[in-house]
Amino acid sequence: MTLPRLHTTTIGDGPAHVVFVHGLFGQGKNFTAVAKAVQDLATCTLVDLPNHGRSDWTETIDYPQMAEALARVLEEIGRPACLVGHSMGGKVVMRTALDHPELVDRLMVVDISPAVGLGSSFGPLFEAMQALPLGSLESRRDADRLLSEGIPNDTVRGFLMQNLRHEQGDDGARHWRWQMNLDLLERELERGISDWPESSKVYDGRVLWVAGEKSNYVREDAAPTMRRLFPRYVQVTIKGAGHWVHSEQPEAFIATLRHFLQLE
């Protein structure tokens, strides 16, 4: 299997090592502020998953593939790392820990459960982005106005627009494009992204399962599966946070991560 190349950025030079893995529509740079806040404790690697940011695009997408690509990054680091994964990235780091426990020092899974899909809430975002007339856009303000019809939340819309690029094409002219592989991600939303491939493996290292108080992605009915796969997990709920815990309640999230990194 040919694995996609993952783009990474390194921040800090602390004694531990933390690898941050974003969710659907995200990029490694989404964790820049968090990484800077813990760089005294850890060297931080920010990863762009396949079909996102500056990483390679693929023809299909699933968690075993993404976990193997992430494992190659961990092998290059050369020592076990703390993995922090949000949403889709949380599923990636869970699978990586199960398949390659020797590469993982500890695991922080942020606002996602193993068997919980993303389709119901992310479907409308795909519709709005696909409807954006890239060929006739005049400015980012124009794009923001058009997207607001389908995505009224300013924070979510701003997050998505980080993926909108205005670049020079092969014809010498500048064109608008989505940096992520939007067509593939939409096609695979209900299968490769929402699905959780069953595993009989167990990761017995430290696991912190972080939920947003206002989110419904960490569900009680997923707890038995979490306990079977990750018997040492502990759950923490961040008050006032929705699904994007690290951006909605950054101080609480950073404090939680700092405490987790310092556990012996």
VEXKETOR-800970 format. One record per atom (N, C-alpha, C): residue in one letter; x, y, z. Coordinates in steps of 0.02 Angstrom, whole numbers, plus 32768, in hexadecimal, padded with zeros to 4 digits. Layout:
BEGIN
AXYZ ...
! end
This chain:
BEGIN
M802A7FC48000 M800080008000 M802C803E8000 T802080697FD0 T804480A97FCD T802280DA7FFC L804780F2802C L802A811E805E L80328167804A P800181918059 P800781D88049 P803B81FA8075 R805D822A8058 R808D8252807F R8066828480A8 L8077828A80E8 L805682B88115 L808382F58122 H806683308119 H808C836D8128 H808A83798173 T80C3838C8190 T80C6839981D8 T80EA83DB81E5 T80DA83F9821E T80FC84358237 T81108428827F T814C843E8292 T8164843382D7 T8168847582FC I814F8474833A I815084AE8366 I816F849983A9 G819E84C083C2 G81BA84B48404 G81EF847D8405 D820E8475843F D824284428448 D82418425848E G8204842084AB G81FE840484EE G821283BB84F1 P8219839F852D P8233835B8535 P82058323851D A81C4832B8523 A819682F9850A A8188830784C0 H815E82DE84A1 H814B82EB845B H810082E18454 V80DF83148437 V80978311842C V808A831883E1 V805E82EE83C8 V804A82F18382 V80008302837F F7FEF8339835F F7FAA8351835B F7F8C833E8318 V7F4F8321831A V7F2E830A82DE V7EE8832982DA H7EDC835082A7 H7E9E837782A0 H7E64834C8289 G7E29836A8288 G7DED83498270 G7DDC83598228 L7DA283448212 L7D8A835081CE L7D89839A81BF F7DA283AD8185 F7DA883F2816D F7DE08419818F G7E0583F981BD G7E38841E81E2 G7E7D841A81C2 Q7EAD843781E5 Q7EF4843581D2 Q7F1C84338213 G7F59841D820E G7F83841B8249 G7F89845E826B K7F8A84938244 K7F9384D68260 K7F5A84EB828E N7F2284C6828D N7EEB84D582BC N7F0184CF8304 F7F3684A88311 F7F4F849D8355 F7F8B84C98366 T7F9A84FB833D T7FD585248348 T7FD68544838D A7F9F856383A1 A7F9C858683E2 A7FA58554841B V7F86851A8415 V7F8D84E7844A V7FD584CF844E A7FF484C38414 A803984AB8413 A806884DE8434 K805F851D8424 K808985518442 K80808554848E A8045854384A5 A8036854684ED A8054850C8514 V806884D684F1 V8085849C8514 V80CC848E84FD Q80EA84BB84D6 Q812C84AD84B9 Q816484AA84EE D815784C3852A D818884BA855F D818A84718578 L8151844F856F L814D84098585 L815C83D8854D A815183ED850F A815583BD84D8 A816A83DD8496 T818C83B7846E T819483C78427 T815483B38404 C813783E083DE C80F483D583C2 C80F783CD8376 T80D98398835D T80D4838C8315 T808B83948300 L807E83C282D2 L803B83CF82B9 L803483AD8275 V80058380826F V7FFE83568233 V7FC2836C8209 D7FCD836E81C7 D7F9583738197 D7F84832C8182 L7F468317818D L7F3082D48178 L7F2B82D1812B P7F298295810F P7F20828F80C6 P7EE282B580AF N7EE782D48074 N7EB082F98055 N7E9F83398079 H7ECC835080A5 H7EC4838E80CA H7F0683B580C8 G7F0183F680D0 G7F3C842080D5 G7F6C8415809C R7FAC840980AD R7FDF83FF807A R7FF583B78073 S7FCC8389808C S7FDC83428085 S7FC183278042 D7FD882EA8031 D7FC382CB7FF2 D7F7882BD7FF0 W7F5D82BE7FB4 W7F1982A77FA8 W7F1A825D7F97 T7EE3823B7FA5 T7EDE81F37F97 T7E9D81E67F70 E7E9881A87F56 E7E5C81967F30 E7E26817A7F5E T7E3A81607F97 T7E0B81477FCA T7E23815F800E I7DF981578041 I7E0E816C8084 I7DEE813D80B7 D7E16812780E7 D7DFC80FF811E D7E2C81058159 Y7E1880ED8193 Y7E4180F681CF Y7E8080CB81D0 P7E7E808C81B8 P7EBD806781B6 P7EF2808A818B Q7EDE80A68152 Q7F0D80CA8127 Q7F298107814A M7EFE812F8169 M7F16816C818A M7F41815B81C6 A7F30812581EA A7F5881118223 A7F9E80FB820E E7FA380D881D6 E7FE480C281BD E800E80FE81A8 A7FEF812F8188 A8014816B8174 A802D819181B1 L8002819581E5 L801781B68222 L804F818F8245 A804B814D8242 A807F81248261 A80C381328243 R80C681418202 R8106815181E1 R8122819181FE V80F781C1820D V810D8200822D V812A81F08272 L810881C68298 L811F81B482DB L8161818F82D9 E816A816482A7 E81AA814082A1 E81E381718295 E81D781A5826E E820A81D78261 E821B81FF82A0 I81EB820882CC I81F8822B830B I822982038335 G822281C28334 G825481978354 G824A8188839D R8212819D83B9 R8202818C83FF R81B7818F8407 P819B816A8438 P8152816C8441 P813981B38450 A810181C48432 A80E682088438 A80A082068456 C808C823D8473 C804782488487 C8020825D8448 L7FEA823A8438 L7FC1824C83FF L7F8382718417 V7F7582A983F8 V7F3982D18406 V7F1182D683C6 G7ED682B783C5 G7EAD82B78388 G7E6782D08394 H7E5182FE8369 H7E0F831B836F H7DE182FF8339 S7DA482EB834C S7D7082D6831D S7D8A829E82F0 M7D8A82A782AE M7DA582748282 M7DED82638295 G7E13829582A8 G7E57828982BF G7E5A825F82FE G7E2582638328 G7E2182398363 G7E1B81EF8350 K7DF581E1831B K7DF0819C8304 K7E33818582E6 V7E5681B382C5 V7E9781A182A9 V7EC8818E82E0 V7ECB81B78315 V7EFC81A8834A V7EE8816A8371 M7EA7815D8379 M7E91811F839A M7EA980E38372 R7E9E80E58331 R7EB280AC8307 R7EFE80A58307 T7F2380DC8307 T7F6C80D98307 T7F8480B88348 A7F6780CB8380 A7F7B80AE83C0 A7F6C806383C3 L7F34804E83A5 L7F23800783A5 L7F527FDF8378 D7F637FFC833E D7F8D7FD8830E D7FD87FDD831D H7FED8014833D H80348020834A H803F803B8391 P802D801383C3 P8033802B8409 P807A803D841D E80AB801F83FC E80F1802D840D E8106807583FA L80DE809583D0 L80EE80D983BA L80CA810F83E2 V809E80F98410 V807281288433 V80808126847E D80908160849A D809C816584E2 D805A816C8509 R802D819384EE R7FEA819E850B R7FBE81BD84D6 L7F7D81BF84E5 L7F4B81D084B2 L7F1781FF84CE M7F09823584A9 M7ED4826584BC M7EA382698482 V7E67824E848C V7E33824C8459 V7E0182838467 V7DF982B28438 V7DD282EE8444 V7D9082EC841E D7D5B82E78444 D7D1582ED842E D7D0282C183F3 I7D0F828183FA I7CF8825083CA I7CF4820C83EC S7CC781E283D6 S7CC1819E83EE S7CD0816E83B5 P7CE5813183C4 P7CF98103838E P7CC480F98359 A7C8680EF836C A7C5380DC833B A7C2381148328 V7C348152833B V7C08818A832C V7C1C81AA82EA G7BEC81B182BB G7BFB81CF827A G7BF8821A827C L7C0882398242 L7C0A8281823D L7BD7829D820B G7BB3827081E9 G7B8B828581B0 G7B5682B981BE S7B3082B181F4 S7AF682DC8200 S7B0983258207 S7B4183338227 S7B5483798233 S7B82839581FD F7BA8836981DC F7BD8838281AB F7BBB83848164 G7B85835E8158 G7B67835E8116 G7B5683A480FC P7B3383CD8123 P7B238411810C P7B60843C80FC L7B98842F811E L7BD584568110 L7BF0844480CB F7BED840380BA F7C0283EF8077 F7BD684118042 E7B958411804E E7B67842E801D E7B7784788011 A7B83849D8047 A7B9284E4803F A7BD484F0801B M7C0884C9802B M7C4884D2800A M7C4684BE7FC1 Q7C2384887FB2 Q7C1E84727F6D Q7BF684A37F43 A7BC884C77F61 A7B9F84F77F3D A7BC3853A7F30 L7BFB85457F50 L7C1F85847F47 L7C3A85897EFF P7C2885BD7EDA P7C3D85C47E94 P7C8585DD7E8F L7CB485AF7E94 L7CFB85C17E96 L7D1185E87E58 G7CF485D87E1F G7D0985F97DE2 G7CF686427DDD S7CC586587E03 S7CAE869E7DFE S7CBA86C67E3E L7CDD86A97E6F L7CEA86CE7EAD L7D16870B7E9F E7D0687427EC0 E7D2E877E7EB8 E7D5D878A7EF4 S7D4A87707F2E S7D73877D7F6A S7D60874B7FA1 R7D89874A7FD6 R7D7887218010 R7D39873A8031 R7D2F877C8030 R7CF18798804C R7CB5877F8025 D7CBC877A7FE4 D7C8787607FBA D7C7887177FCD A7CAD86F07FD7 A7CA486A97FEA A7C8286A4802E D7C9686CE805D D7C7986CD80A0 D7C2E86DC809D R7C1D870D8074 R7BD68720806E R7BAD86E68052 L7BC686C6801D L7BA2868F7FFE L7B9E8653802B L7BD38644804F L7BD2860A807C L7BA4861580B7 S7B9A865480CB S7B7186628106 S7B29864C80FD E7B13864480BF E7ACE862E80B3 E7AC485E680CC G7AF785BB80C4 G7AF1857680DA G7B158568811A I7B448596812D I7B6B858D816B I7B6785CE8192 P7B3185D981B8 P7B29861981DB P7B5886248215 N7B7585EF8231 N7BA285F6826A N7BE486148253 D7BF5864F826D D7C3286728257 D7C71864A8267 T7C73862A82A1 T7CAF860582B4 T7CBA85C98286 V7C8685A38279 V7C8C8569824D V7C9E857F8207 R7C7E85B381F0 R7C8C85CC81AC R7CD585E481A5 G7CEE860781D8 G7D33861E81D7 G7D6485E381D8 F7D5385B081FE F7D7C85738200 F7D81855381BC L7D48854D819A L7D48852D8158 L7D6D85578124 M7D678599812A M7D8685C480F8 M7DD285C580FD Q7DEE85A98132 Q7E3685A18134 Q7E4F857380FD N7E21854B80E1 N7E32851C80AB N7E29853B8066 L7E1185798062 L7E0585988021 L7E4385BD800A R7E5D85AA7FD0 R7E9B85C57FB6 R7E9085EB7F74 H7EB686217F6B H7EB586487F2C H7EFC86447F10 E7F0686187EDF E7F4986077EC9 E7F4F860B7E7D Q7F8C86137E67 Q7F9A86157E1F Q7F9985CF7E02 G7F7385C67DCC G7F6E85857DAC G7FA0857D7D74 D7F9D85437D52 D7FCA85357D1B D7FC285667CE1 D7F8885857CDD D7F7B85B57CA7 D7F9585FB7CB7 G7FB386037CF1 G7FCE86437D05 G7F9D86707D28 A7F5D865E7D27 A7F2A86867D48 A7F1F866C7D90 R7F0286967DB9 R7EF486827DFE R7EAD86667E03 H7EA786307E29 H7E67860D7E2F H7E5A85FD7E79 W7E1985FB7E8A W7E0585E67ECD W7DFE859A7ECE R7E13857B7F04 R7E0A85337F0B R7E0885217F55 W7DE884E77F64 W7DEA84CC7FA7 W7E2A84A37FAE Q7E5184B07FE3 Q7E8F848D7FEC Q7E8584437FFC M7E4F8432801D M7E4183EC802E M7E2183C97FF2 N7E2383887FF2 N7E07835F7FBD N7DBC83577FCA L7D97838C7FBB L7D5183907FCF L7D2683597FB1 D7D3183497F71 D7D0783167F50 D7D1082D27F72 L7D4E82BE7F7F L7D5A827D7F9F L7D3D827C7FE6 L7D4982B1800C L7D3282B28051 L7CE582AE8054 E7CC382CF8027 E7C7A82CB8026 E7C6482848013 R7C8482677FE1 R7C7282247FCA R7C7C81F08000 E7CB081F98029 E7CC281C7805B E7CA781D780A1 L7C7E820C80A7 L7C67822180E9 L7C4381E9810E E7C1581C780ED E7BEC8195810E E7C0F81528115 R7C47814780F1 R7C69810780F4 R7CAE810F8114 G7CDE812780EF G7D22812A8106 G7D2E81578141 I7D03818B8149 I7D0D81BC817F I7CE181AE81BB S7CA281A281AF S7C74819581E7 S7C7B814F8204 D7C94812181DA D7C9A80DB81F0 D7CD180D48224 W7CCA80A1824E W7D00808E827C W7D0E80448272 P7D4780338254 P7D577FEC8248 P7D647FC88289 E7D427F918293 E7D497F6A82D1 E7D907F5182D9 S7DA67F4C8317 S7DE87F348327 S7DE57F0A8366 S7E0A7ED38367 S7E0E7EA983A3 S7E4B7EBC83CD K7E717EEE83B7 K7EAD7F0283DB K7E9B7F2E8417 V7ECB7F358444 V7EC17F5D8480 V7EFE7F89848A Y7EF27FC8849A Y7F297FF584AD Y7F24800084F8 D7F587FEC851E D7F537FF08567 D7F7B80298585 G7F8C805A855C G7FAC80968577 G7F7A80C88591 R7F93810185A8 R7F67813685C1 R7F3D81538588 V7EFC815D8596 V7ECF817B8565 V7EA281AD8589 L7EA081EB856F L7E72821D8588 L7E3E822B8552 W7E0082208563 W7DC882298535 W7DA7826B8547 V7DAE829D851C V7D9882E1852B V7D5882F08504 A7D2583068528 A7CE583168509 A7CD583608512 G7CB3837D84E1 G7C9783C084E8 G7C5383BB8509 E7C4683E4853A E7C0783E0855F E7BCA83E78531 K7BCF841184FD K7B96841F84D2 K7B9683F38493 S7BC283C38490 S7BC783978456 S7BA783548464 N7B948330842F N7B7782ED8439 N7BA182B78417 Y7BE082C4840C Y7C0B829383EA Y7C2B8261841B V7C2D8270845B V7C448240848C V7C06822784B1 R7BF081EA849F R7BB081D184B8 R7BBA819884EA E7B8981938516 E7B8D815F854A E7B8D8119852B D7B69811084F3 D7B6680CD84D7 D7BA880B884B5 A7BD680E784AE A7C1880D68492 A7C4A80C284C8 A7C3880CE8508 A7C6680C1853F A7C7D80788542 P7C5180468539 P7C698001853B P7C9E7FF28506 T7C95800E84CA T7CC680048495 T7D08802584A8 M7D04806284C3 M7D41808484D8 M7D65805C850E R7D3F8041853D R7D5D801B8574 R7D7E7FDA855B R7D5E7FBB8529 R7D7B7F7D850E R7DBC7F8B84E8 L7DBD7FC184C1 L7DF77FD18498 L7E2E7FF484C1 F7E18801E84F0 F7E4680488516 F7E3580428561 P7E49800B8581 P7E317FFD85C5 P7E46803085F9 R7E79805985EB R7E908089861E R7E7580D08611 Y7E4280D685E6 Y7E2C811A85D6 Y7E0A813C8611 V7E12817F8612 V7DEF81AA8641 V7DCC81E08618 Q7D8E81F0862A Q7D6982238605 Q7D6782658629 V7D70829B8604 V7D6B82E0861D V7D3B830685F0 T7D0F832E860D T7CE2835885E7 T7CF483A185F2 I7CFE83C685BB I7D10840D85BE I7CD0843685BC K7CC4845B85F2 K7C87848385F7 K7C8684BB85C4 G7C4B84C785A8 G7C4384FE8579 G7C5B84F28533 A7C7684B68526 A7C9284A784E4 A7C62847D84BB G7C62848A847A G7C3F845F844A G7C71842F842C H7C68842083EC H7C9283EE83CB H7CDB840583C3 W7CE5844683B4 W7D29845F83AA W7D45847683EE V7D5284468419 V7D648453845F V7DA084818465 H7DD58473843F H7E1484978446 H7E1084DF842F S7DE084EF8404 S7DD9853583EE S7DA3855A8415 E7D7185358430 E7D3B85558454 E7D4D8562849D Q7D74853684BB Q7D8A853E8501 Q7DD685318504 P7DFE855B84E5 P7E46854D84E0 P7E6A85498522 E7E5985748552 E7E7D85738592 E7E71853285B7 A7E33851C85B9 A7E2484DD85DB A7E4384A285B7 F7E4284A58575 F7E60846E854E F7EAB846A855A I7ECC84A38558 I7F1584A48562 I7F26848C85A9 A7F0084A285DA A7F0D848C861F A7F0584408625 T7ED384258604 T7EC783DD8605 T7F0183B785E4 L7F1783D085AB L7F4F83B08588 L7F8F83B485B0 R7F9E83ED85CE R7FDB83F585F6 R7FDB83C38630 H7FA283BC8651 H7F9D838C8689 H7FA98345866F F7F8B83358637 F7F9182F1861B F7FD982E18609 L7FFC831285ED L8042830785D9 L807082FB8614 Q805D8316864E Q808983118688 Q807A82D586B5 L804882AD86A3 L8038827186C9 L8070823E86C1 E8085822086F7 E80B981EC86F3 E809A81A886E4 
! end
